[in-house]
Amino acid sequence: MPPRDALGPLGWLVWRTFRRYAGRRRYDRLVDLGGGEGYFASLFTGRRKIVVDAVAPALAVARGRGLAAVQADLRLLPFKDGACDLILLSDVLEHVPGPDVEAALREAARVLQPGGVALVNTSCYGIYLRRWLRRAPGGGRLDRDDLKDGHLNRLTADELQQAVAAAGLKMRRRRYYKHLFQPLTALAVRLLRGEREAGEVKADKAQTLAHGQMRFLNALRIFVATWDAVLFGWLPGGAVLYKLEK
């Protein structure tokens, strides 16, 4: 099991859910689409693991982890049909222009073997508190954190599921989280750090919390995000975890 600090609190929750969705099966070839430095890919067992990304420096780090790395556009993958049996798409689709999400999913489906699995973590527009707490004037569906993180879309649950179906993939499992408690925790963290509403930091010394405080807040984030999924995981909105099959 990877250390929680290495993944970050919410990354750890996503990894745990992905591992549960993947089951005990050992995959022959895993392709991590938009996988950056390959940290997620390195946590899975498999005979061959390939990271695909558009950013060359990130791929250099992935190679340093012993992973194969390919620079490519997710809408035009340099692989044969049925080339892999497990695909990861973690925090990727929200960085793709909305009209291109279906094209990216079609490519993922094309390179996936029949019976193969795609694990997806992305953002969904719907019922979640951050939508109102962090509303961005003129941002449409994108809130201020979306804009800060470089997100290009927030499709609704129906739009995402239509794109999945149009790509030829079947929805097997889904879970939504970060509805209520996680946004409130994030707001508390900003206040503790001394950040203004605009995201500015009042003083340099306010940026760094004591180690014990950060460990407590990280544990709290995992706890509240888990309970968000338990209590509100059926409500379409916030982050969503999908298990898709071809």
C-alpha positions as CSV (number, residue, x, y, z in Angstrom):
1,M,0.0,0.0,0.0
2,P,1.4,3.4,-0.9
3,P,1.9,6.0,1.9
4,R,-1.0,8.4,2.1
5,D,1.3,11.4,2.1
6,A,2.7,10.4,-1.3
7,L,-0.7,10.4,-3.0
8,G,-2.3,13.2,-1.2
9,P,-5.5,12.6,0.8
10,L,-7.9,12.5,-2.1
11,G,-5.5,10.7,-4.4
12,W,-5.3,8.0,-1.7
13,L,-9.1,7.6,-1.7
14,V,-9.1,7.4,-5.5
15,W,-6.4,4.8,-5.5
16,R,-8.2,2.7,-2.9
17,T,-11.4,2.8,-5.0
18,F,-9.6,2.0,-8.3
19,R,-8.0,-1.0,-6.6
20,R,-11.4,-2.2,-5.4
21,Y,-12.9,-1.7,-8.9
22,A,-9.9,-3.4,-10.6
23,G,-10.3,-6.5,-8.4
24,R,-7.7,-9.2,-7.9
25,R,-7.1,-9.8,-11.6
26,R,-3.5,-9.3,-12.8
27,Y,-3.5,-7.2,-16.0
28,D,-1.1,-7.9,-18.8
29,R,-0.8,-4.4,-20.2
30,L,-1.9,-1.2,-18.4
31,V,-2.1,2.2,-20.2
32,D,-2.3,5.3,-18.0
33,L,-3.8,8.0,-20.3
34,G,-2.8,11.5,-19.2
35,G,-0.8,9.8,-16.5
36,G,1.9,12.5,-16.1
37,E,4.8,11.2,-14.0
38,G,3.2,7.7,-13.8
39,Y,2.7,7.6,-10.1
40,F,-0.8,5.9,-10.4
41,A,0.4,3.4,-13.0
42,S,3.4,2.4,-10.8
43,L,0.9,1.3,-8.0
44,F,-0.8,-1.4,-10.1
45,T,0.6,-4.9,-10.8
46,G,1.0,-5.9,-14.5
47,R,3.5,-7.2,-16.9
48,R,3.8,-3.9,-18.8
49,K,2.7,-0.4,-17.9
50,I,2.7,2.5,-20.3
51,V,2.1,6.2,-19.5
52,V,0.7,8.4,-22.2
53,D,0.9,12.2,-21.8
54,A,1.4,15.4,-23.8
55,V,4.0,16.8,-21.3
56,A,7.6,15.6,-22.0
57,P,9.2,16.5,-18.6
58,A,6.5,14.5,-16.8
59,L,7.1,11.5,-19.1
60,A,10.8,11.7,-18.3
61,V,10.0,11.2,-14.6
62,A,7.8,8.2,-15.5
63,R,10.7,6.7,-17.4
64,G,12.8,7.2,-14.3
65,R,10.3,5.0,-12.4
66,G,10.9,2.2,-14.9
67,L,7.7,2.8,-16.9
68,A,7.3,2.9,-20.7
69,A,6.3,6.5,-21.6
70,V,4.7,7.8,-24.8
71,Q,4.1,11.4,-25.8
72,A,0.7,11.5,-27.7
73,D,-2.7,13.1,-28.0
74,L,-5.4,11.2,-26.2
75,R,-7.7,11.6,-29.2
76,L,-5.2,9.8,-31.5
77,L,-3.4,7.1,-29.6
78,P,-0.4,5.3,-31.3
79,F,-1.6,1.8,-30.3
80,K,-3.2,-1.0,-32.2
81,D,-6.8,-2.0,-31.6
82,G,-7.1,-4.1,-28.4
83,A,-3.6,-3.3,-27.3
84,C,-4.3,-3.2,-23.5
85,D,-6.6,-4.7,-20.9
86,L,-6.6,-1.9,-18.3
87,I,-6.8,1.8,-18.8
88,L,-6.5,4.5,-16.2
89,L,-8.0,8.0,-16.7
90,S,-7.5,9.8,-13.5
91,D,-8.1,13.6,-13.3
92,V,-7.8,13.8,-17.1
93,L,-11.2,14.2,-18.8
94,E,-11.9,17.6,-17.1
95,H,-8.8,18.9,-18.9
96,V,-10.2,17.9,-22.3
97,P,-12.5,20.4,-24.2
98,G,-16.1,19.2,-23.7
99,P,-16.7,18.3,-27.4
100,D,-13.5,16.1,-27.4
101,V,-14.4,14.0,-24.3
102,E,-16.3,11.5,-26.5
103,A,-13.3,11.3,-28.9
104,A,-10.9,10.6,-26.1
105,L,-13.2,7.8,-24.7
106,R,-13.6,6.3,-28.2
107,E,-9.8,6.1,-28.5
108,A,-9.7,4.5,-25.1
109,A,-12.3,2.0,-26.1
110,R,-10.5,1.2,-29.4
111,V,-7.2,0.3,-27.7
112,L,-9.0,-1.7,-25.0
113,Q,-9.4,-5.5,-25.4
114,P,-12.9,-7.0,-25.3
115,G,-13.7,-7.5,-21.6
116,G,-11.0,-4.9,-20.7
117,V,-11.6,-2.3,-17.9
118,A,-11.2,1.5,-17.9
119,L,-11.1,3.2,-14.5
120,V,-12.1,6.9,-14.7
121,N,-11.9,9.7,-12.1
122,T,-13.2,13.1,-13.3
123,S,-15.4,16.0,-12.3
124,C,-19.2,16.1,-12.8
125,Y,-21.6,19.1,-12.9
126,G,-24.5,18.6,-10.6
127,I,-25.3,18.5,-6.9
128,Y,-22.3,19.5,-4.9
129,L,-21.6,22.4,-2.4
130,R,-18.5,23.8,-4.1
131,R,-20.6,24.7,-7.1
132,W,-22.1,27.5,-5.0
133,L,-19.3,28.2,-2.5
134,R,-16.7,28.8,-5.2
135,R,-18.9,30.2,-8.0
136,A,-16.8,32.0,-10.7
137,P,-18.5,35.0,-12.3
138,G,-18.9,34.3,-15.9
139,G,-17.4,30.8,-15.5
140,G,-20.5,29.0,-16.5
141,R,-20.3,25.5,-15.1
142,L,-16.7,26.0,-14.0
143,D,-16.1,27.3,-10.5
144,R,-13.0,29.2,-9.3
145,D,-11.1,26.0,-8.4
146,D,-11.8,24.6,-11.8
147,L,-10.4,27.7,-13.5
148,K,-7.3,27.6,-11.1
149,D,-6.7,24.0,-11.9
150,G,-6.9,24.4,-15.7
151,H,-10.2,22.5,-16.1
152,L,-11.9,22.9,-19.5
153,N,-15.2,21.3,-18.9
154,R,-17.7,20.0,-16.3
155,L,-20.1,17.7,-18.1
156,T,-23.3,16.6,-16.3
157,A,-23.7,13.0,-15.3
158,D,-26.0,12.4,-18.2
159,E,-23.6,13.9,-20.7
160,L,-20.7,11.8,-19.4
161,Q,-22.8,8.6,-19.5
162,Q,-23.9,9.5,-23.1
163,A,-20.2,9.9,-24.1
164,V,-19.4,6.6,-22.4
165,A,-22.1,4.8,-24.3
166,A,-21.3,6.5,-27.6
167,A,-17.7,5.3,-27.2
168,G,-18.9,1.7,-26.9
169,L,-18.1,1.3,-23.2
170,K,-20.5,-0.1,-20.5
171,M,-20.9,1.5,-17.1
172,R,-20.4,-1.1,-14.4
173,R,-19.9,0.9,-11.2
174,R,-19.9,4.5,-10.3
175,R,-19.5,6.6,-7.1
176,Y,-19.7,10.3,-6.5
177,Y,-18.0,12.2,-3.7
178,K,-16.9,15.7,-2.5
179,H,-20.6,16.8,-2.2
180,L,-20.8,18.4,1.2
181,F,-18.2,17.8,3.8
182,Q,-15.1,18.0,1.6
183,P,-15.8,21.5,0.3
184,L,-16.4,22.7,3.9
185,T,-13.1,21.1,5.0
186,A,-11.3,22.8,2.1
187,L,-12.8,26.1,3.2
188,A,-11.5,25.5,6.8
189,V,-8.0,24.8,5.4
190,R,-8.0,28.1,3.5
191,L,-9.0,29.9,6.7
192,L,-6.3,28.2,8.7
193,R,-3.7,29.1,6.1
194,G,-4.8,32.7,6.3
195,E,-6.0,32.9,2.7
196,R,-8.4,35.6,1.6
197,E,-11.4,34.7,-0.5
198,A,-9.6,35.6,-3.6
199,G,-7.0,33.0,-2.8
200,E,-4.2,35.4,-1.7
201,V,-2.0,34.6,1.2
202,K,-1.8,37.2,4.0
203,A,1.7,36.4,5.1
204,D,4.5,33.9,4.1
205,K,4.5,32.3,7.5
206,A,0.8,31.6,7.1
207,Q,1.4,29.4,4.1
208,T,3.0,26.6,6.1
209,L,1.0,24.8,8.7
210,A,2.7,22.7,11.4
211,H,3.4,19.1,10.4
212,G,0.9,17.8,13.0
213,Q,-1.8,20.1,11.7
214,M,-1.3,19.0,8.1
215,R,-1.4,15.3,9.1
216,F,-4.6,16.0,11.0
217,L,-6.2,17.9,8.0
218,N,-5.1,15.2,5.5
219,A,-6.7,12.5,7.7
220,L,-9.8,14.7,8.0
221,R,-10.0,15.1,4.2
222,I,-9.9,11.3,3.7
223,F,-12.5,10.8,6.4
224,V,-15.0,13.4,5.2
225,A,-14.5,12.5,1.5
226,T,-15.2,8.8,2.3
227,W,-18.4,9.8,4.2
228,D,-19.4,12.0,1.3
229,A,-19.2,8.9,-0.9
230,V,-21.1,6.7,1.6
231,L,-23.9,9.2,2.3
232,F,-24.2,11.0,-1.0
233,G,-22.4,8.7,-3.5
234,W,-25.6,8.2,-5.5
235,L,-26.2,11.9,-6.1
236,P,-24.8,13.0,-9.5
237,G,-22.3,15.8,-8.8
238,G,-18.8,16.6,-7.7
239,A,-16.0,14.1,-8.4
240,V,-17.0,10.8,-9.9
241,L,-15.3,7.4,-10.1
242,Y,-16.3,5.1,-12.9
243,K,-15.6,1.5,-13.7
244,L,-16.2,1.0,-17.4
245,E,-15.9,-2.2,-19.5
246,K,-15.7,-2.9,-23.2
